[in-house]
Amino acid sequence: MHVETGPGGAPATRPAEFPTNRGGLCRKGWTAAELLGSAQRLTRPLLRTDRDSAFAEADWDTALDFVAERLMRLREQRGPDSVAVFGSGGLTNEKSYLLGKFARLALGTSRIDYNGRFCMSSAAAAGNRAFGLDRGLPFPLPDVGGAEVVLLAGANPAETMPPLMGHLAGPRLIAVDPRRSATAESALERGGMHLAPRPGTDPALALGLLHAARTEGLLDTAYIAARTSGFEAAWRHAAAFWPEQTEQVTGVPAEQVRAAARLLATANGAYVLTGRGAEQHAKGTDTVAAWINLALALGLPGREGSGYGCITGQGNGQGGREHGQKADQLPGYRRIDDPAARAHVAGIWGVEAADLPGAGLSAVELLDALGSETGPRALLVFGSNPAVSAPDAEHVRNRLSSVDLLVTCDFVMSETAAMGDVVLPVAQWAEEEGTMTNLEGRLLRRRAVLAPPAGVRTDLEVISGLARRIGQPEHRFPADAGTVLDELGRASGGGAADYSGVSAERLEAGEEVFWPVPDPAASTPRMFLDAFAHPDGRARFAAVGHRPPAEETDADFPLIATTGRLMGHYQSGAQTRRIAELAAAEPEAYVEVHPETAARAGLAEEQWAHVVSRRGTTLARVRRRADARPDTVFLPFHYGGAQAANNLTNAALDPLSRMPEFKFAAVRLEKADGAPPA
């Protein structure tokens, strides 16, 4: 989008004609510029020497000296892993790269992970396992518009990515969602289908669709034989899920299962796309794998006009997971335990491979270890708000309060920042240069069109300043985005996510650049057309079945709570709740409840209720919806404090992706008469 001068001289946004959003913005995009000049912006470093005192303004030298001294003291006393870093899928590629380098080289710590672990890690793990490589959409988004049918598993782009719906105007949609979401409504209005499984039963539904397709002779057996391996092992799990059995497990009528399988399998061009609803489970990797199995059995991936893809969830959700801020990765999507990868990156950084730490802890495990005897005693947070966004949030807030040093880089006083010792004010998106990688693997250039307010620095400047104070040579941590991009290209060269041929000049010229980009003339808009990324060129079916969620309902907690997003808010809401139009439209948390379920709890429309899980309580307004499942309640997760939906959620982890169980929590409803909106 463009930023220009609006009425009264304030900055305003205008959509760009671009292949992804095609001249469209959602409400969040139209109002994004309001925060640039907000009175709630942080413009001076804030510091306090104990948590019982108020923050006081400090100059940058004082703040950075304080942080560096405390970090060095902790490292000397307790070792490098006493210091941890928590990043974000909203950081630019350059920031993601330099942050990972800073953690491993300047701090020497293995303790780095990021909030993308809460977002797309299950799809990444399943994609790597199936295809040998993970790129959200291995094809340009406009390709989807040419399909006849698109299945959306756990995705609600009508609210979360409204411009994407323009690409879905032509295909018939099969929306898989326990809720009658805006996307499900759109699917039904245009002759598609809404499949509403019980939360936590997506794998069974995918297995049932595969069973129905095979029973009716609709599989692409030639494709399976020529381009895949492992089908028979996968089929042994699907064989138990004939449509009637699938109905028993999921609640989706058997005839809907058969009809959806026919619609998808007989389409002239079809896509299977997954979102957070499929991924945010303690079995998220297997759930996504079950949907990939269905796509492979129908011969969709690696063919122009059809395929499988993951809809990313953050502004740089793709690039943020490629360049080293994930606990087990080095730049270029390299594994940190791969000796060749370590040698390559160490050579770029000018150190010995043995100097690089090994794999660290995933996000939930990292947060859980904070303040413990062997865990980190300091945490640096860049662009994230885990006090609201992490599962079992009250426990996470307790861990955050237990560290000796909590430093946040942000431009508003988020709930996490308010708990800390130092808050460093950083530039916003319109005030800094850099690149991002969108859901298609397309490289985007971000241009600085405004100067940040006086006293504000970029994240790159913060990292560079801290690194110098810790004793790193100045050239090793440059603050210039172009210089960092050049080094990122060299460090990623030869890796799965190869950016070595990317340059600011190519992007400035308007060239369409999709990774991998192994040379200055390369671009890869469509992947896997000739072969998949495994050594034998074949995609892998995964032998996955259905298993129950990490916890079950019972007499004390008889309902299922699932969480999700609203059109008007984003992530933890730290930004959007400060924009007047968005805050006015959705000012407080709510819980969607079937009228009969609300009546049994004695709850009326708009009444405040406590939603109670085995971990905590959330305060929310009751919204009764006749189309809701009687066994399920829904809460948006954009609110903090007593209204935080993640007070309820379960930190049980997927064994491969380490994704927590956001989408299934056993709960009950209680009256909260007279409770104020917290």
C-alpha positions as CSV (number, residue, x, y, z in Angstrom):
1,M,0.0,0.0,0.0
2,H,1.0,3.6,-0.3
3,V,1.3,6.2,2.5
4,E,0.4,9.8,1.6
5,T,-0.8,12.9,3.2
6,G,-4.4,12.7,4.2
7,P,-7.0,15.2,5.4
8,G,-5.5,17.6,8.0
9,G,-2.0,16.7,7.0
10,A,-1.9,13.4,8.8
11,P,-0.5,10.3,7.0
12,A,-3.1,8.1,5.4
13,T,-3.0,4.8,3.5
14,R,-4.1,4.0,-0.1
15,P,-4.1,0.5,-1.6
16,A,-1.7,-0.4,-4.3
17,E,-2.5,-2.2,-7.5
18,F,-0.6,-5.4,-6.7
19,P,-1.2,-9.0,-7.7
20,T,-1.8,-10.1,-4.1
21,N,-4.3,-7.6,-2.9
22,R,-5.3,-6.2,-6.3
23,G,-6.1,-2.7,-5.1
24,G,-7.9,-3.8,-1.9
25,L,-7.3,-3.3,1.8
26,C,-9.2,-4.4,4.8
27,R,-10.3,-2.2,7.6
28,K,-6.9,-2.7,9.4
29,G,-5.0,-1.5,6.3
30,W,-7.2,1.5,5.8
31,T,-6.7,2.7,9.4
32,A,-3.0,1.6,9.8
33,A,-1.6,5.1,9.5
34,E,-3.4,6.3,12.5
35,L,-0.9,4.7,14.8
36,L,2.0,6.4,13.2
37,G,1.2,9.7,14.9
38,S,-0.6,8.3,17.9
39,A,-0.2,10.0,21.3
40,Q,0.2,6.5,22.7
41,R,3.5,5.9,20.7
42,L,6.6,5.4,22.7
43,T,9.3,7.9,21.7
44,R,11.8,7.8,24.6
45,P,13.5,4.8,26.2
46,L,11.9,3.8,29.5
47,L,13.9,2.3,32.4
48,R,13.3,1.2,35.9
49,T,15.6,-0.5,38.3
50,D,13.0,-2.4,40.2
51,R,9.5,-3.6,39.2
52,D,7.8,-1.8,42.1
53,S,8.8,1.6,40.6
54,A,7.4,3.5,37.7
55,F,9.2,3.7,34.4
56,A,11.3,6.9,33.9
57,E,12.5,8.3,30.6
58,A,16.2,7.7,29.8
59,D,18.5,8.6,27.0
60,W,19.6,5.9,24.6
61,D,23.1,5.5,25.8
62,T,21.9,5.1,29.4
63,A,19.3,2.5,28.4
64,L,21.6,0.5,26.1
65,D,24.5,0.6,28.6
66,F,22.1,-0.7,31.3
67,V,20.9,-3.6,29.2
68,A,24.4,-4.5,27.9
69,E,25.9,-4.5,31.4
70,R,23.1,-6.6,32.8
71,L,23.4,-9.1,29.9
72,M,27.2,-9.4,30.3
73,R,26.9,-9.9,34.0
74,L,24.4,-12.7,33.7
75,R,26.4,-14.4,31.0
76,E,29.5,-14.3,33.3
77,Q,27.6,-15.6,36.3
78,R,25.3,-18.2,34.7
79,G,26.6,-18.8,31.2
80,P,25.3,-17.7,27.7
81,D,22.0,-19.6,27.9
82,S,21.0,-17.5,30.9
83,V,20.0,-14.9,28.2
84,A,17.1,-15.5,25.8
85,V,15.6,-13.7,22.7
86,F,12.0,-13.8,21.6
87,G,11.3,-12.6,18.0
88,S,8.4,-12.2,15.7
89,G,6.9,-13.1,12.4
90,G,6.3,-9.4,11.9
91,L,10.0,-8.5,11.7
92,T,11.5,-7.8,8.3
93,N,13.8,-10.4,6.7
94,E,16.8,-8.2,7.7
95,K,15.7,-7.9,11.3
96,S,15.0,-11.7,11.5
97,Y,18.4,-12.4,10.2
98,L,20.3,-10.0,12.3
99,L,18.4,-11.0,15.5
100,G,19.3,-14.6,15.0
101,K,22.9,-13.7,14.4
102,F,22.9,-11.4,17.5
103,A,21.6,-14.2,19.7
104,R,24.0,-16.8,18.5
105,L,27.1,-14.7,18.0
106,A,27.0,-11.7,20.3
107,L,25.1,-13.4,23.1
108,G,26.3,-16.9,22.4
109,T,22.9,-18.3,23.4
110,S,20.9,-21.1,22.0
111,R,17.8,-19.7,23.6
112,I,16.0,-18.0,20.7
113,D,12.6,-18.6,19.3
114,Y,9.7,-16.5,18.0
115,N,5.9,-16.1,17.9
116,G,5.7,-17.8,14.5
117,R,5.9,-21.0,16.5
118,F,2.3,-20.2,17.5
119,C,1.3,-19.5,13.9
120,M,2.4,-21.7,11.0
121,S,4.9,-24.2,12.6
122,S,2.7,-27.2,12.1
123,A,2.2,-26.5,8.4
124,A,5.9,-25.9,8.0
125,A,6.7,-29.2,9.6
126,A,4.1,-31.1,7.5
127,G,5.2,-29.3,4.3
128,N,8.9,-30.1,4.9
129,R,8.0,-33.8,5.6
130,A,5.7,-34.1,2.5
131,F,7.5,-32.0,-0.1
132,G,11.1,-31.6,1.3
133,L,10.6,-27.9,1.6
134,D,8.1,-25.4,3.1
135,R,6.8,-22.4,1.3
136,G,3.4,-21.2,2.3
137,L,2.0,-21.1,-1.2
138,P,4.3,-22.8,-3.7
139,F,2.4,-20.9,-6.4
140,P,1.3,-17.3,-7.0
141,L,-2.0,-16.4,-5.3
142,P,-3.7,-15.4,-8.5
143,D,-3.5,-19.0,-9.7
144,V,-6.1,-19.9,-7.1
145,G,-8.7,-17.8,-8.8
146,G,-8.6,-20.0,-11.9
147,A,-9.5,-23.2,-10.0
148,E,-13.0,-24.7,-10.0
149,V,-12.9,-25.7,-6.3
150,V,-10.9,-24.6,-3.3
151,L,-11.1,-26.3,0.1
152,L,-10.2,-24.1,3.1
153,A,-9.4,-26.1,6.2
154,G,-9.5,-24.0,9.3
155,A,-9.1,-20.7,7.4
156,N,-11.4,-17.7,7.5
157,P,-10.0,-15.2,5.0
158,A,-13.2,-13.3,4.7
159,E,-12.4,-11.8,8.1
160,T,-8.6,-12.3,8.5
161,M,-7.5,-11.5,4.9
162,P,-10.5,-9.9,3.1
163,P,-8.5,-8.9,-0.1
164,L,-7.7,-12.6,-0.6
165,M,-11.4,-13.2,-1.1
166,G,-11.2,-11.5,-4.4
167,H,-9.1,-14.4,-5.6
168,L,-11.8,-16.8,-4.3
169,A,-14.7,-15.2,-6.1
170,G,-14.7,-17.7,-9.0
171,P,-14.1,-21.1,-7.4
172,R,-16.7,-23.0,-5.4
173,L,-15.5,-23.1,-1.8
174,I,-15.6,-25.9,0.7
175,A,-15.1,-24.3,4.1
176,V,-14.0,-26.6,6.9
177,D,-14.7,-24.8,10.2
178,P,-16.6,-25.6,13.4
179,R,-18.1,-22.1,13.2
180,R,-20.4,-20.7,10.6
181,S,-17.7,-18.1,9.8
182,A,-18.0,-15.3,7.3
183,T,-16.0,-17.5,4.9
184,A,-18.4,-20.4,5.4
185,E,-21.3,-18.0,4.7
186,S,-19.6,-16.9,1.5
187,A,-19.1,-20.5,0.5
188,L,-22.8,-21.4,1.0
189,E,-24.0,-18.3,-0.8
190,R,-22.0,-19.2,-3.9
191,G,-23.0,-22.8,-4.2
192,G,-20.2,-24.3,-2.1
193,M,-20.2,-26.2,1.2
194,H,-19.6,-25.7,4.9
195,L,-18.3,-28.8,6.8
196,A,-18.5,-28.1,10.5
197,P,-16.5,-30.8,12.4
198,R,-16.3,-31.0,16.1
199,P,-13.1,-29.1,17.2
200,G,-10.1,-31.4,17.2
201,T,-11.5,-33.8,14.6
202,D,-10.0,-32.4,11.4
203,P,-7.7,-35.4,10.9
204,A,-10.7,-37.7,10.9
205,L,-12.5,-35.5,8.4
206,A,-9.5,-35.5,6.0
207,L,-9.2,-39.2,6.4
208,G,-12.9,-39.6,5.6
209,L,-12.7,-37.5,2.5
210,L,-9.7,-39.6,1.3
211,H,-11.7,-42.8,2.0
212,A,-14.8,-41.5,0.1
213,A,-12.6,-40.5,-2.9
214,R,-10.9,-43.9,-3.1
215,T,-14.2,-45.8,-2.7
216,E,-15.7,-43.9,-5.6
217,G,-12.6,-44.4,-7.8
218,L,-11.7,-40.7,-7.8
219,L,-8.0,-40.9,-6.8
220,D,-5.3,-40.0,-9.4
221,T,-3.5,-43.4,-9.3
222,A,-1.1,-42.6,-12.1
223,Y,0.1,-39.5,-10.2
224,I,0.4,-41.5,-6.9
225,A,2.6,-44.1,-8.7
226,A,4.8,-41.6,-10.6
227,R,5.2,-38.7,-8.1
228,T,4.7,-40.0,-4.6
229,S,5.7,-42.6,-2.1
230,G,4.1,-44.0,1.1
231,F,0.4,-44.1,-0.1
232,E,-0.4,-47.6,1.2
233,A,0.9,-46.8,4.7
234,A,-1.2,-43.7,4.7
235,W,-4.3,-45.6,3.4
236,R,-4.1,-48.0,6.3
237,H,-5.2,-45.1,8.6
238,A,-7.8,-43.8,6.1
239,A,-9.3,-47.3,5.6
240,A,-11.0,-47.1,9.0
241,F,-12.8,-43.8,8.2
242,W,-15.6,-44.7,5.9
243,P,-18.1,-41.7,5.8
244,E,-20.5,-43.1,8.4
245,Q,-17.6,-43.6,10.8
246,T,-16.3,-40.1,10.0
247,E,-19.7,-38.8,10.8
248,Q,-19.6,-40.5,14.2
249,V,-16.3,-38.9,15.1
250,T,-16.7,-35.4,13.5
251,G,-20.4,-34.8,13.4
252,V,-20.2,-34.0,9.6
253,P,-23.0,-36.0,7.9
254,A,-21.7,-38.9,5.8
255,E,-23.5,-37.6,2.7
256,Q,-21.6,-34.2,3.1
257,V,-18.4,-36.1,3.3
258,R,-19.1,-38.0,0.0
259,A,-20.4,-34.8,-1.7
260,A,-17.3,-32.8,-0.7
261,A,-15.0,-35.6,-1.9
262,R,-16.7,-35.7,-5.3
263,L,-16.7,-31.9,-5.6
264,L,-13.0,-31.7,-4.9
265,A,-11.9,-34.7,-6.9
266,T,-13.8,-34.0,-10.1
267,A,-13.0,-30.3,-10.3
268,N,-11.1,-28.8,-13.2
269,G,-8.4,-27.4,-11.0
270,A,-8.6,-27.6,-7.2
271,Y,-6.6,-26.4,-4.2
272,V,-6.5,-27.5,-0.6
273,L,-5.4,-24.6,1.7
274,T,-4.9,-24.8,5.4
275,G,-5.0,-22.1,8.1
276,R,-4.6,-21.8,11.9
277,G,-7.7,-23.9,12.6
278,A,-6.0,-27.0,11.3
279,E,-2.6,-26.2,12.6
280,Q,-3.0,-24.9,16.2
281,H,-3.3,-28.2,17.9
282,A,-1.0,-30.6,19.8
283,K,-1.5,-32.8,16.7
284,G,-1.3,-29.9,14.2
285,T,1.5,-31.5,12.1
286,D,-0.5,-34.7,11.6
287,T,-3.7,-32.7,10.9
288,V,-2.0,-30.7,8.1
289,A,-0.4,-33.9,6.9
290,A,-3.8,-35.5,6.6
291,W,-5.0,-32.6,4.4
292,I,-1.8,-32.9,2.3
293,N,-2.4,-36.6,1.9
294,L,-5.8,-35.8,0.5
295,A,-4.3,-33.3,-2.0
296,L,-1.6,-35.8,-3.0
297,A,-4.1,-38.6,-3.5
298,L,-6.1,-36.4,-5.9
299,G,-2.9,-35.4,-7.8
300,L,-3.0,-31.7,-6.9
301,P,0.5,-30.5,-5.7
302,G,3.1,-29.8,-8.3
303,R,0.7,-29.1,-11.1
304,E,-0.1,-25.7,-12.5
305,G,-3.7,-24.8,-11.7
306,S,-4.0,-27.0,-8.6
307,G,-2.1,-27.6,-5.4
308,Y,-1.7,-27.5,-1.6
309,G,-0.8,-24.4,0.3
310,C,-0.7,-22.8,3.8
311,I,-2.2,-19.4,4.3
312,T,0.3,-17.5,6.5
313,G,-0.8,-15.5,9.5
314,Q,1.6,-12.7,10.1
315,G,3.0,-9.9,7.9
316,N,6.3,-11.7,7.4
317,G,5.2,-15.1,8.5
318,Q,7.1,-16.8,5.7
319,G,10.4,-14.8,5.7
320,G,10.3,-14.7,9.5
321,R,10.8,-18.5,9.7
322,E,13.5,-18.8,7.1
323,H,16.5,-16.8,8.4
324,G,17.5,-17.9,11.9
325,Q,15.2,-16.6,14.6
326,K,13.7,-20.1,15.1
327,A,15.3,-22.3,17.7
328,D,16.6,-25.0,15.3
329,Q,17.4,-22.9,12.2
330,L,20.2,-21.0,10.6
331,P,19.6,-18.6,7.6
332,G,18.3,-20.0,4.4
333,Y,16.0,-22.5,6.2
334,R,19.1,-24.5,7.2
335,R,19.1,-26.8,10.1
336,I,21.3,-25.7,13.0
337,D,22.4,-29.4,13.6
338,D,23.6,-29.8,10.0
339,P,27.5,-29.6,10.0
340,A,27.6,-28.3,6.5
341,A,25.1,-25.6,7.3
342,R,27.0,-24.6,10.4
343,A,30.2,-24.4,8.5
344,H,28.7,-22.3,5.7
345,V,27.1,-19.7,8.0
346,A,30.1,-19.6,10.3
347,G,32.2,-18.8,7.3
348,I,30.0,-15.9,6.4
349,W,30.0,-14.6,10.0
350,G,33.8,-15.0,10.3
351,V,33.8,-17.4,13.2
352,E,34.4,-21.1,13.7
353,A,31.4,-23.5,13.3
354,A,32.1,-24.8,16.8
355,D,31.5,-21.2,18.1
356,L,27.8,-21.5,17.2
357,P,25.4,-22.9,19.8
358,G,23.2,-25.8,19.1
359,A,19.4,-26.0,18.9
360,G,17.4,-24.2,21.6
361,L,14.0,-24.5,23.1
362,S,10.7,-23.9,21.2
363,A,8.7,-20.8,22.1
364,V,6.4,-22.4,24.8
365,E,9.3,-24.3,26.3
366,L,11.5,-21.2,26.3
367,L,8.8,-19.1,28.1
368,D,8.2,-21.9,30.5
369,A,11.9,-22.1,31.4
370,L,12.2,-18.4,32.2
371,G,13.4,-17.7,35.7
372,S,14.1,-21.3,36.6
373,E,17.4,-22.5,38.1
374,T,18.7,-23.7,34.7
375,G,16.6,-21.4,32.5
376,P,17.1,-17.9,31.1
377,R,17.2,-15.1,33.6
378,A,17.0,-12.4,31.0
379,L,14.6,-12.0,28.0
380,L,14.8,-9.6,25.0
381,V,11.5,-9.4,23.1
382,F,11.3,-7.9,19.6
383,G,7.9,-7.3,18.1
384,S,5.9,-9.8,20.2
385,N,3.5,-9.7,23.1
386,P,3.6,-13.2,24.7
387,A,1.8,-11.9,27.9
388,V,-1.3,-12.0,25.7
389,S,-0.5,-14.2,22.7
390,A,1.0,-17.3,24.4
391,P,-1.1,-20.2,25.6
392,D,-1.8,-20.6,29.3
393,A,-1.2,-16.9,29.5
394,E,-1.3,-16.5,33.3
395,H,1.5,-19.0,33.7
396,V,3.5,-17.1,31.0
397,R,3.0,-13.8,32.8
398,N,4.3,-15.5,36.0
399,R,7.4,-16.6,34.2
400,L,7.9,-13.2,32.6
401,S,7.7,-11.6,36.0
402,S,10.4,-14.1,37.4
403,V,13.3,-13.0,35.2
404,D,16.0,-10.6,36.4
405,L,15.8,-8.6,33.2
406,L,12.9,-8.1,30.7
407,V,13.6,-5.8,27.7
408,T,11.1,-5.1,25.0
409,C,11.5,-3.3,21.7
410,D,8.1,-1.9,20.7
411,F,6.3,1.3,19.7
412,V,3.4,1.0,22.1
413,M,3.2,-0.1,25.8
414,S,2.1,-3.6,25.2
415,E,1.1,-5.9,28.1
416,T,4.5,-7.5,27.9
417,A,6.4,-4.2,27.8
418,A,4.5,-3.0,30.9
419,M,5.8,-5.9,32.9
420,G,9.5,-5.3,32.0
421,D,12.5,-3.3,33.1
422,V,13.5,-1.6,29.9
423,V,11.3,-0.5,26.9
424,L,13.1,0.6,23.8
425,P,11.0,2.7,21.3
426,V,11.4,1.5,17.7
427,A,10.3,2.6,14.3
428,Q,7.1,1.5,12.6
429,W,6.6,-0.1,9.2
430,A,6.3,3.2,7.3
431,E,9.5,4.6,8.8
432,E,12.1,1.9,7.9
433,E,13.6,0.1,5.0
434,G,13.6,-3.6,4.5
435,T,12.2,-6.6,2.8
436,M,9.4,-9.1,3.6
437,T,8.3,-12.4,2.1
438,N,4.6,-12.9,1.7
439,L,2.5,-16.0,1.7
440,E,3.5,-16.8,-1.9
441,G,7.2,-16.7,-1.3
442,R,7.2,-13.3,-3.1
443,L,9.8,-10.8,-2.0
444,L,8.4,-7.3,-1.1
445,R,10.4,-4.2,-0.6
446,R,9.3,-1.9,2.3
447,R,10.3,1.7,1.8
448,A,10.7,4.4,4.5
449,V,8.3,7.1,3.5
450,L,8.3,9.0,6.8
451,A,11.0,9.8,9.3
452,P,10.4,8.2,12.8
453,P,9.7,10.6,15.6
454,A,12.7,12.2,17.3
455,G,14.2,9.8,19.8
456,V,13.0,6.6,18.0
457,R,15.5,4.1,16.5
458,T,15.0,1.1,14.2
459,D,15.3,-2.5,15.5
460,L,18.5,-2.9,13.4
461,E,20.0,0.1,15.2
462,V,19.0,-1.3,18.6
463,I,20.6,-4.7,17.7
464,S,23.7,-3.0,16.4
465,G,24.1,-0.7,19.4
466,L,23.7,-3.6,21.9
467,A,26.2,-5.8,19.9
468,R,28.9,-3.1,20.0
469,R,28.4,-2.7,23.8
470,I,28.8,-6.4,24.3
471,G,32.1,-6.3,22.5
472,Q,31.3,-7.2,18.9
473,P,33.2,-5.4,16.1
474,E,31.1,-2.6,14.6
475,H,31.1,-4.1,11.1
476,R,29.6,-7.4,12.2
477,F,26.2,-5.9,13.1
478,P,25.4,-3.2,10.5
479,A,22.3,-1.1,11.1
480,D,21.7,-0.5,7.3
481,A,19.0,-2.7,5.9
482,G,20.6,-2.9,2.4
483,T,23.9,-4.0,3.9
484,V,22.1,-6.7,6.0
485,L,20.2,-7.9,2.9
486,D,23.4,-8.4,1.0
487,E,24.8,-10.5,3.9
488,L,21.6,-12.4,4.3
489,G,21.8,-13.3,0.6
490,R,25.3,-14.8,1.1
491,A,24.4,-16.6,4.3
492,S,21.3,-18.1,2.7
493,G,23.0,-19.0,-0.6
494,G,22.7,-22.7,-1.3
495,G,20.1,-23.2,1.3
496,A,16.5,-24.3,0.8
497,A,15.3,-20.7,1.1
498,D,18.1,-19.2,-1.2
499,Y,18.0,-15.4,-1.3
500,S,21.4,-15.0,-2.8
501,G,20.1,-13.5,-6.0
502,V,17.8,-11.0,-4.3
503,S,18.7,-7.3,-4.4
504,A,17.0,-4.1,-3.6
505,E,17.6,-3.0,-7.2
506,R,15.6,-5.9,-8.6
507,L,12.7,-5.2,-6.2
508,E,12.9,-1.5,-6.8
509,A,12.6,-2.1,-10.5
510,G,9.3,-3.9,-9.9
511,E,10.6,-7.4,-10.8
512,E,8.5,-10.3,-9.5
513,V,10.9,-12.3,-7.3
514,F,9.9,-15.5,-5.6
515,W,12.4,-17.7,-3.7
516,P,14.4,-19.7,-4.2
517,V,16.5,-17.1,-5.9
518,P,19.9,-18.7,-6.5
519,D,21.2,-16.1,-8.9
520,P,20.5,-12.5,-10.0
521,A,18.2,-13.7,-12.9
522,A,16.3,-16.4,-11.0
523,S,12.8,-16.4,-9.6
524,T,10.6,-19.4,-8.8
525,P,6.9,-18.5,-8.8
526,R,5.7,-22.1,-9.1
527,M,7.5,-24.9,-7.2
528,F,7.5,-28.7,-7.7
529,L,6.3,-28.7,-11.3
530,D,9.1,-31.1,-12.3
531,A,10.0,-32.7,-9.0
532,F,9.5,-32.3,-5.2
533,A,12.4,-31.3,-3.0
534,H,13.2,-34.7,-1.6
535,P,16.3,-36.4,-3.1
536,D,14.2,-38.8,-5.2
537,G,11.9,-36.0,-6.4
538,R,8.8,-37.7,-4.9
539,A,6.4,-36.3,-2.4
540,R,5.8,-38.3,0.8
541,F,2.5,-39.4,2.1
542,A,2.5,-39.4,5.9
543,A,1.1,-42.4,7.8
544,V,-1.1,-40.3,10.1
545,G,-4.3,-41.2,11.9
546,H,-6.8,-39.5,14.2
547,R,-6.2,-39.1,17.9
548,P,-8.1,-37.2,20.6
549,P,-7.1,-33.7,21.7
550,A,-4.7,-33.1,24.6
551,E,-7.6,-32.8,27.0
552,E,-11.2,-33.9,26.9
553,T,-14.4,-32.3,28.2
554,D,-16.1,-33.7,31.4
555,A,-18.8,-32.8,33.8
556,D,-16.9,-29.9,35.2
557,F,-15.7,-28.6,31.9
558,P,-18.4,-29.7,29.4
559,L,-17.8,-27.3,26.5
560,I,-15.0,-26.8,24.0
561,A,-13.5,-23.3,23.6
562,T,-11.9,-22.4,20.3
563,T,-10.2,-19.1,19.5
564,G,-9.7,-17.0,16.4
565,R,-9.5,-13.6,14.8
566,L,-11.8,-10.7,14.0
567,M,-11.8,-8.5,10.9
568,G,-11.1,-5.4,13.0
569,H,-8.2,-6.6,15.2
570,Y,-4.9,-8.3,14.8
571,Q,-2.8,-10.7,16.9
572,S,-2.6,-9.6,20.5
573,G,-4.4,-6.3,19.7
574,A,-1.6,-4.2,21.1
575,Q,-1.7,-2.0,18.0
576,T,-5.3,-2.3,16.7
577,R,-6.9,-1.7,20.1
578,R,-5.3,1.7,20.0
579,I,-6.9,2.7,16.7
580,A,-10.2,4.5,17.5
581,E,-12.3,3.1,14.6
582,L,-11.2,-0.5,15.3
583,A,-11.5,-0.2,19.1
584,A,-15.0,1.3,18.7
585,A,-16.2,-1.5,16.4
586,E,-15.0,-4.3,18.7
587,P,-14.2,-2.7,22.1
588,E,-14.2,-5.8,24.3
589,A,-13.9,-9.6,24.3
590,Y,-17.0,-11.7,23.6
591,V,-17.9,-15.3,23.6
592,E,-20.2,-16.8,20.9
593,V,-22.6,-19.3,22.5
594,H,-25.5,-21.4,21.2
595,P,-28.7,-20.0,22.7
596,E,-29.6,-23.3,24.4
597,T,-26.1,-23.5,25.9
598,A,-26.3,-20.0,27.1
599,A,-29.7,-20.7,28.7
600,R,-28.4,-23.7,30.5
601,A,-25.7,-21.5,32.1
602,G,-28.3,-18.8,32.9
603,L,-26.7,-16.3,30.5
604,A,-28.5,-13.6,28.5
605,E,-27.4,-11.7,25.4
606,E,-24.7,-9.1,26.2
607,Q,-24.3,-10.3,29.8
608,W,-20.8,-10.6,31.1
609,A,-19.7,-14.2,31.6
610,H,-16.7,-16.0,33.0
611,V,-15.3,-18.7,30.7
612,V,-13.4,-21.1,32.9
613,S,-10.8,-23.7,31.9
614,R,-8.5,-25.9,33.9
615,R,-5.9,-23.2,33.6
616,G,-7.7,-19.9,34.1
617,T,-10.6,-17.6,33.4
618,T,-11.6,-15.2,30.7
619,L,-14.2,-12.4,31.0
620,A,-16.3,-11.9,27.9
621,R,-19.7,-10.6,26.7
622,V,-22.2,-13.2,25.7
623,R,-23.2,-13.3,22.0
624,R,-25.8,-15.9,21.3
625,R,-25.7,-17.4,17.8
626,A,-28.3,-19.9,16.6
627,D,-25.8,-21.4,14.1
628,A,-23.2,-22.1,16.7
629,R,-22.4,-25.7,17.7
630,P,-24.1,-26.4,21.1
631,D,-20.9,-28.0,22.4
632,T,-18.5,-25.2,21.3
633,V,-17.9,-21.6,22.3
634,F,-15.7,-19.2,20.3
635,L,-13.6,-16.3,21.7
636,P,-11.4,-13.8,19.7
637,F,-7.9,-13.6,21.1
638,H,-7.1,-9.9,20.6
639,Y,-7.7,-8.7,24.2
640,G,-5.5,-8.6,27.3
641,G,-5.8,-8.9,31.0
642,A,-8.9,-10.5,32.3
643,Q,-10.3,-10.6,28.8
644,A,-7.4,-12.6,27.3
645,A,-8.6,-15.7,25.6
646,N,-5.3,-17.4,26.1
647,N,-6.0,-17.4,29.9
648,L,-7.9,-20.6,28.9
649,T,-5.7,-22.3,26.3
650,N,-3.6,-25.4,26.7
651,A,0.2,-25.3,26.3
652,A,0.3,-29.0,25.3
653,L,2.7,-29.3,22.4
654,D,2.8,-31.0,19.0
655,P,5.7,-33.5,19.2
656,L,7.2,-32.3,15.9
657,S,6.3,-28.6,15.4
658,R,6.1,-27.7,19.1
659,M,2.8,-25.9,18.3
660,P,0.6,-25.5,21.4
661,E,-3.1,-26.5,21.5
662,F,-4.8,-23.1,20.9
663,K,-7.9,-24.5,19.3
664,F,-9.3,-26.8,21.9
665,A,-9.8,-26.1,25.6
666,A,-12.4,-27.8,27.9
667,V,-14.4,-25.0,29.6
668,R,-17.5,-24.1,31.4
669,L,-19.6,-20.9,31.5
670,E,-20.4,-19.0,34.7
671,K,-22.3,-15.8,35.4
672,A,-20.3,-12.7,36.0
673,D,-23.1,-10.2,37.0
674,G,-21.9,-6.7,37.4
675,A,-18.3,-7.6,36.4
676,P,-16.6,-4.5,34.8
677,P,-15.0,-4.9,31.4
678,A,-11.3,-5.3,32.4
